[in-house]
Amino acid sequence: MPELPEVETTVRGLALHLQGARIKALSLNREGLRRPFPQGLAQALIGARVTSLSRRAKYGLIATDRGTTMIFHLGMSGRWRIDPASPEKHDHLVLETEAEAARPSHTLALNDARRFGSVDLVATESLEQWPAFAALGPEPLGDGLTPAHLAHSFTARAAPIKPLLLDQRIVAGLGNIYVCEALHRAHISPLRPAGTLRRADLARLVPAIRAVLGESIAAGGSTIRDYAQPNGELGYFAASWQVYGREGQACPCGGTVTRITQGGRSSFWCESCQK
């Protein structure tokens, strides 16, 4: 599944072609993805000008001058294709921008082979109240993620730290790969009861989360299964993984990477350096 860095990379790639552009046409090649496309989506977007592109957790946001924002989620296999040479059968939503002075037209296709993604249309002024956003915790790259926030969220919690970091109500957008890597950098075991973490532990964890996400965004994300950037390039942060997917291999500390299952997900860690 595309995680936060992959969605951020996608949004930045789309912004190069959509920021400030007017939408000339929109076609829907099926009734929906994980759920039906919003009624009136074409009417709301055709003729509108894109005012901004942004990300919230693992969602991409395309705002327009009509006071509406199209929200997309890439699901398990979604990706945007920019100016594709030819249509593909999994191009389920296709946008075309208007050619203007010093601005060529572009075609952008939302491609989702497994159709676990989604598209929604929300009033821009009501974004924070949209149910999927209202329950989210702070952004991991924003000012809201602090050691104090985590300390408050983990108070008296006996649950292991790993699944709690995946709880979107505590931190928005963190996924399995990056939690494994951040815990390794912070030298914290994924099995550690969250309530036992000290301020010094959390003071290491917060910058570790920011660093691993920032480095992955700079590298274009981690290519897993079908993910590719909008320009078709593959992310290469996977080459920098220290523990994820490396069961039985050597940790940089000299220990051995172990895999366990927590909440139905694989956790990769080193018992030698993560306590």
HELIX and SHEET records of a PDB file:
HELIX    1   1 LEU A    4  LEU A   18  1                                  15    
HELIX    2   2 LEU A   41  LEU A   45  1                                   5    
HELIX    3   3 THR A  124  GLN A  129  5                                   6    
HELIX    4   4 PRO A  131  ALA A  134  1                                   4    
HELIX    5   5 PRO A  147  PHE A  154  1                                   8    
HELIX    6   6 ILE A  161  LEU A  165  1                                   5    
HELIX    7   7 ASN A  176  ARG A  185  1                                  10    
HELIX    8   8 ALA A  194  THR A  196  5                                   3    
HELIX    9   9 ARG A  199  ALA A  218  1                                  20    
HELIX   10  10 PHE A  237  SER A  240  5                                   4    
SHEET    1   A 4 ILE A  23  LEU A  28  0                                        
SHEET    2   A 4 ASP A  91  THR A  97 -1                                        
SHEET    3   A 4 THR A 107  ASN A 111 -1                                        
SHEET    4   A 4 ARG A  79  ILE A  82 -1                                        
SHEET    1   B 4 VAL A  50  ARG A  56  0                                        
SHEET    2   B 4 TYR A  59  THR A  64 -1                                        
SHEET    3   B 4 THR A  68  HIS A  73 -1                                        
SHEET    4   B 4 SER A 118  ALA A 123 -1                                        
SHEET    1   C 2 VAL A 257  GLN A 262  0                                        
SHEET    2   C 2 ARG A 265  CYS A 270 -1                                        
END                                                                             
